[in-house]
Protein backbone atom coordinates (compact mmCIF):
# COMPACT_ATOMS: atom_id res chain seq x y z
CA UNK A 1 0.00 0.00 0.00
CA UNK A 2 1.31 3.42 -0.92
CA UNK A 3 1.44 6.17 1.69
CA UNK A 4 -1.15 8.21 -0.22
CA UNK A 5 -3.59 5.28 -0.11
CA UNK A 6 -3.01 4.91 3.62
CA UNK A 7 -3.50 8.62 4.37
CA UNK A 8 -6.48 8.92 2.00
CA UNK A 9 -8.16 5.89 3.56
CA UNK A 10 -7.49 7.13 7.08
CA UNK A 11 -8.95 10.55 6.20
CA UNK A 12 -12.07 8.88 4.82
CA UNK A 13 -12.41 6.71 7.96
CA UNK A 14 -11.97 9.75 10.19
CA UNK A 15 -14.65 11.59 8.23
CA UNK A 16 -17.00 8.61 8.49
CA UNK A 17 -16.54 8.49 12.26
CA UNK A 18 -17.23 12.20 12.59
CA UNK A 19 -20.30 11.90 10.35
CA UNK A 20 -21.69 9.14 12.61
CA UNK A 21 -21.02 11.23 15.71
CA UNK A 22 -22.70 14.30 14.23
CA UNK A 23 -25.68 12.39 12.82
CA UNK A 24 -29.00 13.66 14.12
CA UNK A 25 -27.62 16.48 16.28
CA UNK A 26 -29.78 19.59 16.37
CA UNK A 27 -28.56 23.15 16.02
CA UNK A 28 -29.06 23.56 19.76
CA UNK A 29 -26.98 20.46 20.53
CA UNK A 30 -24.22 21.51 18.10
CA UNK A 31 -23.96 24.92 19.80
CA UNK A 32 -24.33 23.66 23.39
CA UNK A 33 -21.43 24.40 25.73
CA UNK A 34 -20.81 22.04 28.68
CA UNK A 35 -19.92 25.25 30.52
CA UNK A 36 -19.71 28.83 29.23
CA UNK A 37 -16.01 28.80 28.37
CA UNK A 38 -15.96 25.24 26.99
CA UNK A 39 -16.02 24.60 23.26
CA UNK A 40 -19.21 23.52 21.56
CA UNK A 41 -19.36 20.75 18.98
CA UNK A 42 -19.95 23.41 16.31
CA UNK A 43 -16.81 25.33 17.31
CA UNK A 44 -14.67 22.20 17.39
CA UNK A 45 -15.94 21.07 14.00
CA UNK A 46 -15.39 24.56 12.60
CA UNK A 47 -11.83 24.48 13.98
CA UNK A 48 -11.14 21.07 12.36
CA UNK A 49 -12.44 22.16 8.98
CA UNK A 50 -10.93 25.64 8.87
CA UNK A 51 -7.53 24.27 9.98
CA UNK A 52 -7.62 21.54 7.34
CA UNK A 53 -8.60 24.07 4.69
CA UNK A 54 -5.58 26.14 5.70
CA UNK A 55 -3.15 23.21 5.78
CA UNK A 56 -4.19 21.87 2.37
CA UNK A 57 -4.20 25.34 0.85
CA UNK A 58 -0.58 25.73 1.95
CA UNK A 59 0.35 22.29 0.60
CA UNK A 60 -1.47 22.56 -2.71
CA UNK A 61 -0.88 26.24 -3.39
CA UNK A 62 -4.61 26.61 -4.06
CA UNK A 63 -6.85 29.24 -2.46
CA UNK A 64 -8.68 28.61 0.77
CA UNK A 65 -12.16 27.25 0.12
CA UNK A 66 -13.24 29.48 3.02
CA UNK A 67 -12.58 32.51 0.82
CA UNK A 68 -12.90 31.14 -2.74
CA UNK A 69 -16.34 29.60 -2.13
CA UNK A 70 -17.41 32.26 0.39
CA UNK A 71 -18.14 29.78 3.18
CA UNK A 72 -18.01 32.67 5.66
CA UNK A 73 -21.15 34.11 4.02
CA UNK A 74 -22.88 30.72 3.92
CA UNK A 75 -22.13 30.26 7.64
CA UNK A 76 -22.97 33.87 8.52
CA UNK A 77 -19.50 34.44 9.98
CA UNK A 78 -16.91 37.14 9.52
CA UNK A 79 -14.52 36.51 6.61
CA UNK A 80 -11.63 36.96 9.06
CA UNK A 81 -13.06 34.49 11.60
CA UNK A 82 -10.13 32.76 13.24
CA UNK A 83 -9.94 29.02 13.66
CA UNK A 84 -8.26 28.77 17.06
CA UNK A 85 -7.14 30.56 20.19
CA UNK A 86 -10.50 32.03 21.09
CA UNK A 87 -10.99 33.85 24.36
CA UNK A 88 -13.61 32.55 26.79
CA UNK A 89 -16.00 35.30 25.65
CA UNK A 90 -15.51 34.38 21.98
CA UNK A 91 -16.10 30.70 22.78
CA UNK A 92 -19.32 31.54 24.62
CA UNK A 93 -20.59 33.67 21.71
CA UNK A 94 -19.63 31.34 18.86
CA UNK A 95 -22.76 30.04 17.15
CA UNK A 96 -23.47 28.29 13.86
CA UNK A 97 -27.13 28.52 12.86
CA UNK A 98 -26.86 26.44 9.68
CA UNK A 99 -25.41 23.05 10.54
CA UNK A 100 -26.05 21.70 7.02
CA UNK A 101 -23.75 24.40 5.63
CA UNK A 102 -21.06 23.59 8.22
CA UNK A 103 -21.23 19.93 7.17
CA UNK A 104 -21.13 20.97 3.50
CA UNK A 105 -18.00 23.03 4.24
CA UNK A 106 -16.47 19.97 5.91
CA UNK A 107 -17.35 17.78 2.90
CA UNK A 108 -15.86 20.30 0.45
CA UNK A 109 -12.62 20.66 2.42
CA UNK A 110 -12.20 16.91 2.99
CA UNK A 111 -12.81 16.27 -0.71
CA UNK A 112 -10.12 18.86 -1.57
CA UNK A 113 -7.75 17.15 0.89
CA UNK A 114 -8.31 13.67 -0.51
CA UNK A 115 -7.93 14.93 -4.10
CA UNK A 116 -4.64 16.55 -3.10
CA UNK A 117 -3.38 13.36 -1.44
CA UNK A 118 -4.30 11.30 -4.52
CA UNK A 119 -2.28 13.69 -6.71
CA UNK A 120 0.98 13.12 -4.82
CA UNK A 121 3.87 10.94 -5.92
CA UNK A 122 5.58 9.02 -3.09
CA UNK A 123 8.60 11.33 -3.26
CA UNK A 124 6.50 14.42 -2.57
CA UNK A 125 5.73 13.28 0.98
CA UNK A 126 9.33 14.19 1.88
CA UNK A 127 9.14 17.75 0.51
CA UNK A 128 9.73 20.47 3.10
CA UNK A 129 6.79 22.77 3.86
CA UNK A 130 7.25 26.42 4.76
CA UNK A 131 4.40 27.35 7.05
CA UNK A 132 3.61 31.02 7.47
CA UNK A 133 3.95 32.32 11.02
CA UNK A 134 0.65 32.26 12.91
CA UNK A 135 -1.09 35.57 13.50
CA UNK A 136 -0.67 37.00 16.99
CA UNK A 137 -2.88 35.33 19.59
CA UNK A 138 -5.83 37.51 20.61
CA UNK A 139 -5.52 39.45 23.84
CA UNK A 140 -6.23 37.13 26.75
CA UNK A 141 -5.70 33.95 24.71
CA UNK A 142 -2.70 31.65 25.25
CA UNK A 143 0.21 32.16 22.83
CA UNK A 144 0.51 29.94 19.78
CA UNK A 145 2.78 26.91 20.30
CA UNK A 146 6.06 26.79 18.39
CA UNK A 147 5.58 24.89 15.16
CA UNK A 148 8.08 22.16 14.25
CA UNK A 149 9.61 21.78 10.78
CA UNK A 150 7.19 19.95 8.51
CA UNK A 151 7.27 17.81 5.40
CA UNK A 152 4.21 17.21 3.24
CA UNK A 153 3.79 13.79 4.87
CA UNK A 154 4.08 15.14 8.41
CA UNK A 155 1.57 17.94 7.76
CA UNK A 156 -0.90 15.48 6.25
CA UNK A 157 -0.36 13.20 9.23
CA UNK A 158 -1.01 16.13 11.55
CA UNK A 159 -4.17 16.95 9.58
CA UNK A 160 -5.38 13.40 10.18
CA UNK A 161 -4.49 13.19 13.87
CA UNK A 162 -5.84 16.70 14.46
CA UNK A 163 -9.25 15.73 13.05
CA UNK A 164 -9.27 12.40 14.89
CA UNK A 165 -8.37 13.85 18.28
CA UNK A 166 -10.95 16.62 18.00
CA UNK A 167 -13.44 14.02 16.76
CA UNK A 168 -13.03 12.31 20.13
CA UNK A 169 -13.84 15.59 21.87
CA UNK A 170 -16.97 15.96 19.74
CA UNK A 171 -18.05 12.42 20.64
CA UNK A 172 -17.50 13.14 24.33
CA UNK A 173 -19.53 16.35 24.24
CA UNK A 174 -22.33 14.54 22.40
CA UNK A 175 -22.34 11.96 25.21
CA UNK A 176 -22.46 14.70 27.85
CA UNK A 177 -25.44 16.28 26.13
CA UNK A 178 -27.39 13.18 25.07
CA UNK A 179 -26.15 10.38 27.25
CA UNK A 180 -24.55 7.05 26.37
CA UNK A 181 -25.09 5.90 22.76
CA UNK A 182 -27.91 8.35 22.06
N, C-alpha and C positions, 0 to 999 in steps of 0.2 A: 504494500500500500504506500502510495506517495504521501508526503507530508500534506500536500494541498487537499488530498482526499480525506485525510484524518481531520484536519482543521475544519474543512467544510462540513463533514459529517457531524463533528462535535458542535459546531455552531447551529446546525439544524436541530440536533437533539436538545441543545440548550433552549432554543426557541420553542420547541415543542413542549418542554417542561414548563416554561413561562406561560405559554398559551393555556395549558391545563390549569395552572394556578390562577390565572386571571379569569378563566371561564365563569361567566355568570355573575361576576361582581358588578354591583351597581355603582353609579357615580358617587353616591354617598360613601360606600365602602372603599372605593378607590381613593377618596380624598380624606378618609378618616385618619386621625392621628392618635396613636395610643396615649400620648400626652402632648400638650401644646408644642413643645419644641422637638418632638420626634417626627421623623419623616413619615409621610403617607406612602401608600403603594404607588399612587400617581407620581409623586415626586421621585421615588426610586426608579420607576420605569422610565420617566423622562430623563433622569440622569444616565441610565444605561444607554438609552437610544441616542441622546445628544452626544455623549462621549464617543460612542461607536461611530457616529457620523463624522465626528472630528478626526478620530484616528484613521479611518479609511479615506477620508478626504486628503489627509497628509500623505498617506501611502500611495494613493492612486493619482494624486495631483489633480483630482476633479473637484469641482465646487461642493460645498456643503449642501446636502439636500435641504437642510433647515432653511437656507437662504434661496437656493435655486428654485425650489418647489413651494416656497412661501409657507412652510409648515407653521411658522409663528402666527400667521394670520388665521390659518385653519384651526389652531389651538387657542386663539385669542390671547396670545402672549406677546410680550415685547420682543422685537427682533433681536435685541441684545441680551435676552434672557440667558443667564449663566447656566451652567450645568452642575455646578458643585460649589461647595464652600458658602452655603447660605448661612445667614445669621438665624437665630431662633425666631425672630419676628418674621423673616422671609419664609422660613419653613412653615410657620403657623398660617401665613397668608396664601401660600401656594395652593392653587386650585385649578383643576382641569375639568371643564364642564362637558367636554365632548370626548368621551372615552373611546368611541369608535375611531375618531381621528388620531388619537394617541396611538392606538393599535395599528392604524394604517401607516403612521410615521414609522413605527417599529418595523412593520413588514417591508416598507420601502428601503429603510436603512439596512436591514439584514439581507435583503435581496442584493443590494449594492455590494455589501461585504462579501457575500458568497460568490458573486460574479467576479469580484476582484481576486479572490483566492483562486478561483478556477483559471484565471488568466496567467497565473504565475508559473514560471519554470522553477524546478527545484533549486537552482543556483540563486534565484532572487531572494530566497528566504534568509540568505546570509548578508544581503545588502544592508549597509548602515542607514539609519533613519535620523535625520536632523529634526528634532522636535522644536517648535518655537517655544520660547519661555512662556510660562503661564502668566495670565494677567495678575496684577496684584490682588491679594485676597481682600474681600470687603472689610471695612472697619468692623471690628468685633469678631470676625471669623478667624479660625486658626490659619497659620501660614500654609502655603502649598508645600507638600513634601518635595525633597530633591529628587529629580527624575534621573534614573540610571541611563547609561548608553543603551540604545535599542538597535536591533536589527529588525527587518521586516517580520521574520518568524517570531521574535520575542514580542513585538507589538501586537501581532495577531493572537499570540498565546495570551497576552494580557487582556486583549479584547474578550476572549473567550472566558477566562477565569473571572474577569470583572463582571460580566453578565451572569455567570453561574453563581458567584458569591452573593451578588445583590438579588438574584432570583430566590436564594434561600431566605433572605430577609423578607422578601415579598410574601413567600409562603408562610413564614412565621407570623407576619402581621395579619394575613388572612385568617390564620388559626386563632389569633387573639380576638379578632372581630367576630368570626363565625363559629368558632369551636372546632373540635377535631373532625377532620374529613367532611366538612360541610361547605 
